[in-house]
Amino acid sequence: MKNILRIGEFSKINSISIRTLRFYDQIDLLHPYYIDPETNYRYYHIKQSSIVDSIQYLRQLDFSLEDIKAILSDKSNPHLHQLIEDRYQGLIREKKALEHRIAEIDAFRSGVLLYTERKTSKELEIEILPKRTIWTFELPKNIYQMNQEEYELYLRYLKQEIFLQNPFYEHFGKIGSLMQAKDFKKQQWISTQFALLHNPYLQSPLVKEVTLAAGSYAVSYCSSFEEEIDRLPYFFKTLVAKQLTPVGPYICEVIHEQPNLLEQERDMFIKMQVAVKKMDASRDFPK
């Protein structure tokens, strides 16, 4: 093969467009080896292919063309190492963000599946759950005494606090609640804490971490905030009937949200849950 190639030949063997080669010439990144003064034909040397290879490689790593010019211009550039290190750290941040989005879509997918499977279920179930960390936000009023407008307003306060402290926070939703064990045992339906169960990236002095112990949880499902309020007495009575004793706080976990454009209000599918043990420790949990 000849060493000097016309731009079309050079373009073809390097899998790069003529338009891109002309642009690289304009920005002083890669000039033709020779331009015929009479015909204005552009020619490239076969050895310039290594430059194209490097540009294409560095572009895949999302370096800017300006950065690529700096990298390929001077190996002794004192800023070269920092330039590469900055890009490396940028990719690490992008990886973490992507992992976070994958976790979010996985939670969304799981919520839709659980909603499909349990939307008509009213039975009490026993589920073994791992140790979990949730994040709570204290409120001045009992959630179970709020109307829908008040509930939405207090959610706005939480959202403002989250975005004030976390300006790049990507998602706000599926906000549940926590009821202290003492109130639940007395059948005093009092909750003054919003609870976030799926958002481990919060930084706020007003959002507190709470650890939920691993163990057996009594679980039931309902399809709205109003239904949860109505079902709480039945949920508690079912525990008593099955000789189950609450041993932790009651958690309202919002599994799925899918508001309707026509109704224009919050629509929640809720997992009611509380850690329990058998009154008679010698007996097994119900299947």
DOVEX-290694 format. One record per residue (C-alpha): residue number from 0; x, y, z; residue in one letter. Coordinates in steps of 0.5 Angstrom, whole numbers, padded with zeros to 4 digits. Layout:
% residues N
pt nr: NUM, u: X, v: Y, w: Z, rest: a;
...
This chain:
% residues 287
pt nr: 0, u: 0000, v: 0000, w: 0000, rest: m;
pt nr: 1, u: 0002, v: 0007, w: -0002, rest: k;
pt nr: 2, u: 0004, v: 0012, w: 0004, rest: n;
pt nr: 3, u: 0001, v: 0018, w: 0002, rest: i;
pt nr: 4, u: -0007, v: 0017, w: 0001, rest: l;
pt nr: 5, u: -0012, v: 0022, w: -0001, rest: r;
pt nr: 6, u: -0017, v: 0024, w: 0004, rest: i;
pt nr: 7, u: -0022, v: 0019, w: 0002, rest: g;
pt nr: 8, u: -0017, v: 0013, w: 0002, rest: e;
pt nr: 9, u: -0015, v: 0016, w: 0009, rest: f;
pt nr: 10, u: -0022, v: 0016, w: 0011, rest: s;
pt nr: 11, u: -0024, v: 0009, w: 0009, rest: k;
pt nr: 12, u: -0018, v: 0005, w: 0012, rest: i;
pt nr: 13, u: -0019, v: 0009, w: 0019, rest: n;
pt nr: 14, u: -0026, v: 0009, w: 0019, rest: s;
pt nr: 15, u: -0027, v: 0016, w: 0020, rest: i;
pt nr: 16, u: -0031, v: 0021, w: 0016, rest: s;
pt nr: 17, u: -0028, v: 0026, w: 0011, rest: i;
pt nr: 18, u: -0032, v: 0031, w: 0015, rest: r;
pt nr: 19, u: -0029, v: 0030, w: 0021, rest: t;
pt nr: 20, u: -0022, v: 0030, w: 0018, rest: l;
pt nr: 21, u: -0024, v: 0037, w: 0016, rest: r;
pt nr: 22, u: -0026, v: 0039, w: 0022, rest: f;
pt nr: 23, u: -0020, v: 0036, w: 0026, rest: y;
pt nr: 24, u: -0016, v: 0041, w: 0021, rest: d;
pt nr: 25, u: -0020, v: 0047, w: 0023, rest: q;
pt nr: 26, u: -0019, v: 0046, w: 0030, rest: i;
pt nr: 27, u: -0011, v: 0045, w: 0029, rest: d;
pt nr: 28, u: -0012, v: 0038, w: 0032, rest: l;
pt nr: 29, u: -0010, v: 0034, w: 0026, rest: l;
pt nr: 30, u: -0007, v: 0037, w: 0019, rest: h;
pt nr: 31, u: -0007, v: 0034, w: 0013, rest: p;
pt nr: 32, u: 0000, v: 0031, w: 0011, rest: y;
pt nr: 33, u: 0000, v: 0035, w: 0005, rest: y;
pt nr: 34, u: -0005, v: 0040, w: 0001, rest: i;
pt nr: 35, u: -0004, v: 0040, w: -0007, rest: d;
pt nr: 36, u: -0003, v: 0048, w: -0008, rest: p;
pt nr: 37, u: -0006, v: 0047, w: -0015, rest: e;
pt nr: 38, u: -0012, v: 0042, w: -0014, rest: t;
pt nr: 39, u: -0013, v: 0043, w: -0006, rest: n;
pt nr: 40, u: -0013, v: 0036, w: -0005, rest: y;
pt nr: 41, u: -0012, v: 0034, w: 0002, rest: r;
pt nr: 42, u: -0007, v: 0028, w: 0003, rest: y;
pt nr: 43, u: -0005, v: 0024, w: 0009, rest: y;
pt nr: 44, u: 0001, v: 0020, w: 0011, rest: h;
pt nr: 45, u: -0001, v: 0013, w: 0013, rest: i;
pt nr: 46, u: 0003, v: 0014, w: 0020, rest: k;
pt nr: 47, u: -0002, v: 0019, w: 0022, rest: q;
pt nr: 48, u: -0007, v: 0013, w: 0023, rest: s;
pt nr: 49, u: -0004, v: 0013, w: 0030, rest: s;
pt nr: 50, u: -0006, v: 0020, w: 0031, rest: i;
pt nr: 51, u: -0013, v: 0018, w: 0029, rest: v;
pt nr: 52, u: -0013, v: 0011, w: 0033, rest: d;
pt nr: 53, u: -0011, v: 0015, w: 0039, rest: s;
pt nr: 54, u: -0017, v: 0021, w: 0038, rest: i;
pt nr: 55, u: -0022, v: 0015, w: 0037, rest: q;
pt nr: 56, u: -0020, v: 0012, w: 0044, rest: y;
pt nr: 57, u: -0020, v: 0018, w: 0048, rest: l;
pt nr: 58, u: -0026, v: 0020, w: 0045, rest: r;
pt nr: 59, u: -0029, v: 0014, w: 0048, rest: q;
pt nr: 60, u: -0027, v: 0016, w: 0054, rest: l;
pt nr: 61, u: -0031, v: 0022, w: 0054, rest: d;
pt nr: 62, u: -0025, v: 0027, w: 0053, rest: f;
pt nr: 63, u: -0026, v: 0033, w: 0050, rest: s;
pt nr: 64, u: -0023, v: 0035, w: 0044, rest: l;
pt nr: 65, u: -0019, v: 0041, w: 0047, rest: e;
pt nr: 66, u: -0017, v: 0036, w: 0052, rest: d;
pt nr: 67, u: -0014, v: 0031, w: 0047, rest: i;
pt nr: 68, u: -0010, v: 0036, w: 0044, rest: k;
pt nr: 69, u: -0007, v: 0037, w: 0050, rest: a;
pt nr: 70, u: -0006, v: 0030, w: 0051, rest: i;
pt nr: 71, u: -0003, v: 0029, w: 0045, rest: l;
pt nr: 72, u: 0001, v: 0035, w: 0044, rest: s;
pt nr: 73, u: 0006, v: 0034, w: 0050, rest: d;
pt nr: 74, u: 0008, v: 0028, w: 0054, rest: k;
pt nr: 75, u: 0012, v: 0032, w: 0059, rest: s;
pt nr: 76, u: 0006, v: 0037, w: 0060, rest: n;
pt nr: 77, u: 0006, v: 0038, w: 0068, rest: p;
pt nr: 78, u: -0002, v: 0038, w: 0068, rest: h;
pt nr: 79, u: -0003, v: 0032, w: 0064, rest: l;
pt nr: 80, u: -0003, v: 0027, w: 0070, rest: h;
pt nr: 81, u: -0009, v: 0032, w: 0073, rest: q;
pt nr: 82, u: -0013, v: 0032, w: 0067, rest: l;
pt nr: 83, u: -0013, v: 0024, w: 0066, rest: i;
pt nr: 84, u: -0014, v: 0024, w: 0074, rest: e;
pt nr: 85, u: -0020, v: 0029, w: 0073, rest: d;
pt nr: 86, u: -0023, v: 0025, w: 0068, rest: r;
pt nr: 87, u: -0022, v: 0018, w: 0072, rest: y;
pt nr: 88, u: -0026, v: 0021, w: 0078, rest: q;
pt nr: 89, u: -0031, v: 0024, w: 0073, rest: g;
pt nr: 90, u: -0032, v: 0017, w: 0070, rest: l;
pt nr: 91, u: -0033, v: 0014, w: 0077, rest: i;
pt nr: 92, u: -0038, v: 0019, w: 0079, rest: r;
pt nr: 93, u: -0042, v: 0017, w: 0073, rest: e;
pt nr: 94, u: -0041, v: 0010, w: 0075, rest: k;
pt nr: 95, u: -0044, v: 0011, w: 0082, rest: k;
pt nr: 96, u: -0050, v: 0016, w: 0079, rest: a;
pt nr: 97, u: -0051, v: 0010, w: 0074, rest: l;
pt nr: 98, u: -0051, v: 0005, w: 0079, rest: e;
pt nr: 99, u: -0056, v: 0009, w: 0083, rest: h;
pt nr: 100, u: -0061, v: 0010, w: 0077, rest: r;
pt nr: 101, u: -0061, v: 0002, w: 0076, rest: i;
pt nr: 102, u: -0063, v: 0001, w: 0083, rest: a;
pt nr: 103, u: -0068, v: 0006, w: 0082, rest: e;
pt nr: 104, u: -0071, v: 0003, w: 0076, rest: i;
pt nr: 105, u: -0070, v: -0004, w: 0080, rest: d;
pt nr: 106, u: -0074, v: -0001, w: 0086, rest: a;
pt nr: 107, u: -0080, v: 0002, w: 0081, rest: f;
pt nr: 108, u: -0080, v: -0005, w: 0077, rest: r;
pt nr: 109, u: -0081, v: -0009, w: 0084, rest: s;
pt nr: 110, u: -0086, v: -0004, w: 0086, rest: g;
pt nr: 111, u: -0090, v: -0005, w: 0080, rest: v;
pt nr: 112, u: -0089, v: -0013, w: 0080, rest: l;
pt nr: 113, u: -0091, v: -0013, w: 0088, rest: l;
pt nr: 114, u: -0097, v: -0008, w: 0086, rest: y;
pt nr: 115, u: -0100, v: -0013, w: 0081, rest: t;
pt nr: 116, u: -0099, v: -0019, w: 0085, rest: e;
pt nr: 117, u: -0102, v: -0016, w: 0092, rest: r;
pt nr: 118, u: -0107, v: -0011, w: 0090, rest: k;
pt nr: 119, u: -0113, v: -0015, w: 0092, rest: t;
pt nr: 120, u: -0109, v: -0018, w: 0098, rest: s;
pt nr: 121, u: -0112, v: -0017, w: 0105, rest: k;
pt nr: 122, u: -0109, v: -0023, w: 0108, rest: e;
pt nr: 123, u: -0104, v: -0022, w: 0114, rest: l;
pt nr: 124, u: -0097, v: -0025, w: 0112, rest: e;
pt nr: 125, u: -0091, v: -0026, w: 0115, rest: i;
pt nr: 126, u: -0084, v: -0024, w: 0112, rest: e;
pt nr: 127, u: -0077, v: -0025, w: 0114, rest: i;
pt nr: 128, u: -0074, v: -0018, w: 0112, rest: l;
pt nr: 129, u: -0066, v: -0016, w: 0113, rest: p;
pt nr: 130, u: -0063, v: -0011, w: 0117, rest: k;
pt nr: 131, u: -0065, v: -0004, w: 0114, rest: r;
pt nr: 132, u: -0064, v: 0003, w: 0114, rest: t;
pt nr: 133, u: -0069, v: 0008, w: 0113, rest: i;
pt nr: 134, u: -0069, v: 0016, w: 0114, rest: w;
pt nr: 135, u: -0074, v: 0020, w: 0118, rest: t;
pt nr: 136, u: -0077, v: 0027, w: 0117, rest: f;
pt nr: 137, u: -0080, v: 0030, w: 0124, rest: e;
pt nr: 138, u: -0087, v: 0033, w: 0123, rest: l;
pt nr: 139, u: -0091, v: 0038, w: 0128, rest: p;
pt nr: 140, u: -0097, v: 0034, w: 0126, rest: k;
pt nr: 141, u: -0100, v: 0027, w: 0126, rest: n;
pt nr: 142, u: -0100, v: 0025, w: 0119, rest: i;
pt nr: 143, u: -0106, v: 0021, w: 0121, rest: y;
pt nr: 144, u: -0110, v: 0027, w: 0122, rest: q;
pt nr: 145, u: -0108, v: 0031, w: 0116, rest: m;
pt nr: 146, u: -0113, v: 0032, w: 0110, rest: n;
pt nr: 147, u: -0110, v: 0030, w: 0103, rest: q;
pt nr: 148, u: -0108, v: 0038, w: 0102, rest: e;
pt nr: 149, u: -0104, v: 0038, w: 0109, rest: e;
pt nr: 150, u: -0101, v: 0032, w: 0107, rest: y;
pt nr: 151, u: -0098, v: 0034, w: 0100, rest: e;
pt nr: 152, u: -0096, v: 0041, w: 0104, rest: l;
pt nr: 153, u: -0092, v: 0037, w: 0109, rest: y;
pt nr: 154, u: -0089, v: 0033, w: 0103, rest: l;
pt nr: 155, u: -0087, v: 0040, w: 0100, rest: r;
pt nr: 156, u: -0083, v: 0042, w: 0106, rest: y;
pt nr: 157, u: -0079, v: 0035, w: 0106, rest: l;
pt nr: 158, u: -0078, v: 0036, w: 0098, rest: k;
pt nr: 159, u: -0075, v: 0043, w: 0099, rest: q;
pt nr: 160, u: -0071, v: 0041, w: 0105, rest: e;
pt nr: 161, u: -0068, v: 0035, w: 0101, rest: i;
pt nr: 162, u: -0067, v: 0039, w: 0095, rest: f;
pt nr: 163, u: -0064, v: 0045, w: 0099, rest: l;
pt nr: 164, u: -0058, v: 0040, w: 0102, rest: q;
pt nr: 165, u: -0058, v: 0036, w: 0096, rest: n;
pt nr: 166, u: -0059, v: 0040, w: 0089, rest: p;
pt nr: 167, u: -0057, v: 0034, w: 0085, rest: f;
pt nr: 168, u: -0062, v: 0029, w: 0088, rest: y;
pt nr: 169, u: -0066, v: 0026, w: 0082, rest: e;
pt nr: 170, u: -0072, v: 0023, w: 0085, rest: h;
pt nr: 171, u: -0077, v: 0025, w: 0090, rest: f;
pt nr: 172, u: -0083, v: 0020, w: 0092, rest: g;
pt nr: 173, u: -0085, v: 0014, w: 0095, rest: k;
pt nr: 174, u: -0085, v: 0017, w: 0102, rest: i;
pt nr: 175, u: -0088, v: 0013, w: 0108, rest: g;
pt nr: 176, u: -0088, v: 0014, w: 0115, rest: s;
pt nr: 177, u: -0086, v: 0011, w: 0122, rest: l;
pt nr: 178, u: -0090, v: 0010, w: 0128, rest: m;
pt nr: 179, u: -0087, v: 0009, w: 0135, rest: q;
pt nr: 180, u: -0088, v: 0002, w: 0138, rest: a;
pt nr: 181, u: -0091, v: 0005, w: 0144, rest: k;
pt nr: 182, u: -0096, v: 0008, w: 0140, rest: d;
pt nr: 183, u: -0098, v: 0002, w: 0136, rest: f;
pt nr: 184, u: -0098, v: -0002, w: 0142, rest: k;
pt nr: 185, u: -0103, v: 0002, w: 0145, rest: k;
pt nr: 186, u: -0107, v: 0003, w: 0138, rest: q;
pt nr: 187, u: -0106, v: 0010, w: 0138, rest: q;
pt nr: 188, u: -0105, v: 0012, w: 0131, rest: w;
pt nr: 189, u: -0100, v: 0017, w: 0131, rest: i;
pt nr: 190, u: -0094, v: 0018, w: 0126, rest: s;
pt nr: 191, u: -0090, v: 0025, w: 0126, rest: t;
pt nr: 192, u: -0085, v: 0022, w: 0122, rest: q;
pt nr: 193, u: -0084, v: 0021, w: 0114, rest: f;
pt nr: 194, u: -0080, v: 0015, w: 0112, rest: a;
pt nr: 195, u: -0076, v: 0014, w: 0106, rest: l;
pt nr: 196, u: -0074, v: 0007, w: 0105, rest: l;
pt nr: 197, u: -0070, v: 0007, w: 0098, rest: h;
pt nr: 198, u: -0066, v: 0014, w: 0098, rest: n;
pt nr: 199, u: -0059, v: 0013, w: 0101, rest: p;
pt nr: 200, u: -0056, v: 0019, w: 0098, rest: y;
pt nr: 201, u: -0059, v: 0024, w: 0103, rest: l;
pt nr: 202, u: -0055, v: 0029, w: 0107, rest: q;
pt nr: 203, u: -0059, v: 0034, w: 0111, rest: s;
pt nr: 204, u: -0059, v: 0035, w: 0119, rest: p;
pt nr: 205, u: -0067, v: 0035, w: 0119, rest: l;
pt nr: 206, u: -0067, v: 0028, w: 0116, rest: v;
pt nr: 207, u: -0065, v: 0022, w: 0121, rest: k;
pt nr: 208, u: -0063, v: 0015, w: 0120, rest: e;
pt nr: 209, u: -0067, v: 0010, w: 0124, rest: v;
pt nr: 210, u: -0065, v: 0002, w: 0124, rest: t;
pt nr: 211, u: -0070, v: -0003, w: 0123, rest: l;
pt nr: 212, u: -0068, v: -0010, w: 0126, rest: a;
pt nr: 213, u: -0068, v: -0016, w: 0122, rest: a;
pt nr: 214, u: -0073, v: -0021, w: 0123, rest: g;
pt nr: 215, u: -0080, v: -0023, w: 0122, rest: s;
pt nr: 216, u: -0085, v: -0018, w: 0120, rest: y;
pt nr: 217, u: -0093, v: -0018, w: 0120, rest: a;
pt nr: 218, u: -0094, v: -0015, w: 0113, rest: v;
pt nr: 219, u: -0101, v: -0013, w: 0110, rest: s;
pt nr: 220, u: -0102, v: -0009, w: 0104, rest: y;
pt nr: 221, u: -0107, v: -0003, w: 0102, rest: c;
pt nr: 222, u: -0109, v: 0001, w: 0096, rest: s;
pt nr: 223, u: -0109, v: 0008, w: 0099, rest: s;
pt nr: 224, u: -0107, v: 0013, w: 0105, rest: f;
pt nr: 225, u: -0115, v: 0013, w: 0107, rest: e;
pt nr: 226, u: -0115, v: 0005, w: 0107, rest: e;
pt nr: 227, u: -0109, v: 0005, w: 0111, rest: e;
pt nr: 228, u: -0112, v: 0009, w: 0116, rest: i;
pt nr: 229, u: -0119, v: 0005, w: 0116, rest: d;
pt nr: 230, u: -0115, v: -0002, w: 0116, rest: r;
pt nr: 231, u: -0110, v: 0000, w: 0122, rest: l;
pt nr: 232, u: -0115, v: -0003, w: 0127, rest: p;
pt nr: 233, u: -0116, v: -0009, w: 0123, rest: y;
pt nr: 234, u: -0109, v: -0010, w: 0122, rest: f;
pt nr: 235, u: -0107, v: -0010, w: 0130, rest: f;
pt nr: 236, u: -0113, v: -0014, w: 0132, rest: k;
pt nr: 237, u: -0111, v: -0019, w: 0127, rest: t;
pt nr: 238, u: -0104, v: -0019, w: 0130, rest: l;
pt nr: 239, u: -0107, v: -0021, w: 0137, rest: v;
pt nr: 240, u: -0112, v: -0026, w: 0134, rest: a;
pt nr: 241, u: -0105, v: -0030, w: 0131, rest: k;
pt nr: 242, u: -0102, v: -0029, w: 0138, rest: q;
pt nr: 243, u: -0097, v: -0024, w: 0135, rest: l;
pt nr: 244, u: -0093, v: -0019, w: 0139, rest: t;
pt nr: 245, u: -0091, v: -0012, w: 0136, rest: p;
pt nr: 246, u: -0083, v: -0011, w: 0138, rest: v;
pt nr: 247, u: -0081, v: -0005, w: 0133, rest: g;
pt nr: 248, u: -0084, v: 0001, w: 0130, rest: p;
pt nr: 249, u: -0090, v: 0000, w: 0125, rest: y;
pt nr: 250, u: -0088, v: 0002, w: 0118, rest: i;
pt nr: 251, u: -0092, v: 0005, w: 0112, rest: c;
pt nr: 252, u: -0088, v: 0003, w: 0106, rest: e;
pt nr: 253, u: -0090, v: 0006, w: 0100, rest: v;
pt nr: 254, u: -0089, v: 0001, w: 0095, rest: i;
pt nr: 255, u: -0091, v: 0004, w: 0088, rest: h;
pt nr: 256, u: -0094, v: 0011, w: 0086, rest: e;
pt nr: 257, u: -0098, v: 0012, w: 0080, rest: q;
pt nr: 258, u: -0102, v: 0018, w: 0080, rest: p;
pt nr: 259, u: -0108, v: 0019, w: 0075, rest: n;
pt nr: 260, u: -0107, v: 0025, w: 0070, rest: l;
pt nr: 261, u: -0115, v: 0025, w: 0070, rest: l;
pt nr: 262, u: -0116, v: 0025, w: 0078, rest: e;
pt nr: 263, u: -0109, v: 0029, w: 0079, rest: q;
pt nr: 264, u: -0108, v: 0027, w: 0086, rest: e;
pt nr: 265, u: -0103, v: 0022, w: 0090, rest: r;
pt nr: 266, u: -0104, v: 0014, w: 0089, rest: d;
pt nr: 267, u: -0101, v: 0010, w: 0093, rest: m;
pt nr: 268, u: -0100, v: 0002, w: 0094, rest: f;
pt nr: 269, u: -0098, v: 0001, w: 0101, rest: i;
pt nr: 270, u: -0094, v: -0004, w: 0105, rest: k;
pt nr: 271, u: -0096, v: -0004, w: 0112, rest: m;
pt nr: 272, u: -0091, v: -0008, w: 0117, rest: q;
pt nr: 273, u: -0089, v: -0009, w: 0124, rest: v;
pt nr: 274, u: -0083, v: -0013, w: 0127, rest: a;
pt nr: 275, u: -0087, v: -0019, w: 0131, rest: v;
pt nr: 276, u: -0085, v: -0025, w: 0135, rest: k;
pt nr: 277, u: -0090, v: -0030, w: 0138, rest: k;
pt nr: 278, u: -0093, v: -0030, w: 0145, rest: m;
pt nr: 279, u: -0091, v: -0037, w: 0146, rest: d;
pt nr: 280, u: -0084, v: -0037, w: 0143, rest: a;
pt nr: 281, u: -0084, v: -0045, w: 0143, rest: s;
pt nr: 282, u: -0089, v: -0044, w: 0137, rest: r;
pt nr: 283, u: -0088, v: -0043, w: 0130, rest: d;
pt nr: 284, u: -0090, v: -0037, w: 0126, rest: f;
pt nr: 285, u: -0096, v: -0039, w: 0122, rest: p;
pt nr: 286, u: -0095, v: -0041, w: 0115, rest: k;
